Amino acid sequence: MQEPQVNEVNILTGSNWVKVSGYFKADKPYQYLTLGNFFDNAHTLFTKKDVLTSTGTYYNIDDVLVVPAEQAPLSEIPRLGPDRLLCPGQVLPFTLTDNPNTRYQWQDGSTAASYTVTKPGVYAVSATTGTTTFADTVRVSYRPPLILPPDTVLCRGETLTLAPDYPDKTQFYWSNNSSRDSTFVVSQAGTYRVSLLNSPYCEIGDTITVRYDDCPGAVPNVFTPNGDGKNDAFVIPNIQSRPWRLEVYNRWGKRVYDARPYANDWRAEDVPSGVYYYGLTNDDLKRTIKGWVTVIKE
């Protein structure tokens, strides 16, 4: 039984051409190339179908090529390295050898020798040199960002609880008071920052700026526009500290008054006595105050 230098271990069937290739290192000068089966019956693979229906084995051979290794182009093996965990916003560039004999193809179909990763995913590249192809794959993950709400304006006396949505809430550090709690309560104006404690390679954090302003005080629930000079207008404390819109509706949902901004001057001239419903809106504060007021003209 002979030992072939290139051996196809699978049984080849069907009508399609099958590529058989391999590499061997010559230990002496050779002159001939022999193709065939070099094994005895005991070491020859066969299928039951072959035994029952075939009259024998045969080979259709085309395009036999032997190339000395020193004349063949070098096969470029891409190396993408181990799987990566990146910081938020970080990019990962890959630069492969720009060999004119090598054809690259990335998972998205691009064919450049370089590729830059900007988002999580599985990235793969194949390198084909001649008839030889090598491939490599890498998985890229990102640490999630730490996000606080956008900058905001609060009414005086209000508080804001900051509770970032992050997988590990025990690793926060609030720079304003060195707190390591998972939440932080804002009660005065300022810029507040939170960051992660266990992030030696990533600067993961966020800031929020909170301002305070005067907001409308206690809105009256009754006024008497009867011309006696007392309580004749719908007056709301602190309404003129910043622009507020006032809308007033009757009991049937019809709007009877609309002012932007409201200047404490609604006297209910065109409506009868009764109960009306109002909405105070401020776009900067992103809030609406709703309630009702009774108009008494007698």
N, C-alpha and C positions, 0 to 999 in steps of 0.2 A: 504494500500500500504506500503510495507516494504522498508527500505532504505538500500541498499547493501553497504558493506564496500569497495568492489572492483567492479567497474562498467565499462563494455565495452560499449562505447556510439555508436560505429559503427555497422551496420548490417553486419554480417559475411556470405558471400556467397562463392560458388565455392568449389573445392575439395581439396584445399591446407590447410595445418594446419596453424592456426593463434595463436600466443602466446598472452595470456591474463594474465597480472600480475599486482600486486599492493601491497600497504603497508597499514596496519591499526594498530592503537594502541588499544590494548585490555583494556576496562574499567572494566572488570570483568573476572573471569575464564570462558572459553568456552570449550565445549566438541565436538561439531559437526560442520562440514563444509557443507553448502547446496549450490548447484549450480542450477541456473535456472533463470527464469524471475520473478521479484518481483513487476512488475508494472501492473496496470490495463490497459484495452484496450485503454483508452484515453491517456495514457502516454507510450504506447509501440510503438516504431518505426517500420514501415514496408514499403515495396515498392509495387507498383502496380503489378509488376510481381509476387510477392509472393502471392497476393490475388487471381490472376487469375489461376495460374498454380500449386500452392503448396497445398498439402492436409493437411498441418500442419507444425509446427516447430519441429525441433529435434536437438539434440546435440550429437556430437561425442567427447568424452573427453578422454584424455590420459595424464598420467604423472602429476598428481596433486601433488604439493609439497608445504608444509608449513614449513617455517624455522623461528625459533625464531631470533629476530634481534640481540640479544647478541651473537649468535653463527655464524651469517653470517659474511663474510669478509667485512671490511669497504670499501666503494666505494671511490676511489681516484678521486677527482675533480681537473683537471689540471687548473692552473691559469697562463696564459701568459701575463696578464696585458693589458694596453691600447696600441693603435697603437703608433709606435715609429718613430721619425725622428733622424737619426744618422749622425755623422760627417763622412767625407770621410776616409776610412780605418778602421773605428771603427767596432768591433765585438760585438755581443749581445748573451751572453750565457743564456740558459734556463736550470735549474736544477729542476726536479720534484722529489717527494718522491720515493725513491727506495723501493717500497713495493712488496714483492715476490708474493702477491696475485693479483697484478694489472699488466695488459698488456697494454703497450703503443704502439701507432702507429702514426708516423708523416706523413706529406703530401707526403714525398718521399718514404714511405714504411719502413723507419728505425724504430727500436723498442727500442732504448735505453731510459733511464730515463732522459738523458741530450741531448741538441742539441745546436749548435752554428751557429748563423746567420752571414753570411759574405757578403751578397748582398741583394738588395731590392727584395721584393716579399710578398706574402701572405703565412703565416705559420700556420699550423693547427696540432693539436694533439688530439687523442682520448685516453681515459683511461677506460679500461674494467676490472671490478672486479666482478667475478662470472658471472651473467647474466645482470649486470647493466653497461651501458656505458655513460660516460660524455665526452664532447669535448669542445675545445676552439680554437679560431682563433685570430691571430694578424697580422696586416699589418705593414711592416717595409719599410721605405723610407730612402733615403740617400740625404743629401745636395750635390749638384754637386761640384766636385773639381774646383779650380781656376788654370788654366794652361797657362803658358807662353811658347813661342817657346823655342826650345833647345838652349843651348849655341852656340854662333856663332862668326865668325870673319868677320869684315867689312873692306873695303878699306878706307884709310884715306880720310876724307871729306864726307863720306857717313853718312846718318842717318837711324835709324830704329824706326818705330812707333809701339809701343806695344799696342795692343787693345784686351785684353782678352775677350773671348766669354763666357759671364756669364749672367744669366737671369736678374739680377739687376745690371746695369752698374754704378749706382750712388753711390755705397757704397764702392768704391775702395780707398785704401790708399797706396800711393807710398812712401816707406820709405826714398828714396834718397833726396827728396825735400819737403816732407810733402804735396804733391799734392793729391787732392781728385778727380781729373778728371778721365773720363772713358778711356783716352788714355795717353800715355807718350812717348815722343820723345827722343831717345837715340842719343847723339851726341859725346860722349866720352867714353873711355874704363871704365869698372867697373862692379860691380855686383848689379843688380837692383832687388828689391823685391816689390811685390804687395800683399795686404791682404784685407780681408773684414772688414768693420767697424762694421757691425751689427751681429757679430758672437760671442756672449759671451761664448758659450759652445764649440765652435769648433775653432781650429787654422787652418783657411782656407787661403792658400796663395801659392805663388810659386816664384822662383828666376830664373834669367837668368844672365849669365856672358858674357859680350861683350868685345872682344879684337879688336884692330885695327892693320892693317899691311899695308905695302907699296904694292900697286898694279900697274900693268902696266900703264904707263902714256899714253899720246896721241900716238896712233899707226899711223905711217906714211902711206900714201896712194900711195907712189911711191918710188922706189929706182932704181939705175942705175948700175947694176953689169957689167961694161964694162972694168974693170981692170985699171982704172985711179987712183985708191986709194981714190976716193971720193964717198961716198954713195954706196959702192959696196955690202953691206950686208943689210938684213932686220933687222934693229936695233930697238928694242922696249924699251923705258925707264922703269927701275925698273923690268924688266922681270926676273932678277936673284935673287930678294929678297926672293922668294920662288919658288918651282918647278911649272912650267907651261908647258902644252903640246901644241905644235903648229901643226895643220894640215892645209895643203894647197891643194886646188882643182882647176882644170881648169874649163873652161866654160861648159864642158860637164859632170861635176860632178865626174871626175876621180881624185883620190887623187894622187898628185905628190910629196908630202913631208910630213913626220911625224917625229917629234922629241919629246922625253920625257926624261928629261926636255929640253926646248929650251934654247940655249945658244947664241942667237943673231948671228948665223953663217950661216944662209941660204943665198946662193949667186945665186940661180936659175940656177945652172950649167947645169941641164939636161932639161931645158924647154926654149922655145923661148920667145921672148917679147910678152906681152899681159896682160890682166887683169886676176887676180887670186883671189880666195875667201879663206879666212882663218877663223879658229876657234881656240881661245885660251881657254884652259880649266884648271881649278884648282879644285881638289877634296876637299881640305880643306875648301876653300871658297864656294864650291858648286855653281860655276858660270862658264859661258862660254861667251866670248867676240867674236863677229863675225863682219866681215867687208871684204873689198876688197882692193887689192893693185895692182898697175900697175908696171910691170917689163919692163924697157927700157934698151936694150943692145947696141943700136947704139951709 
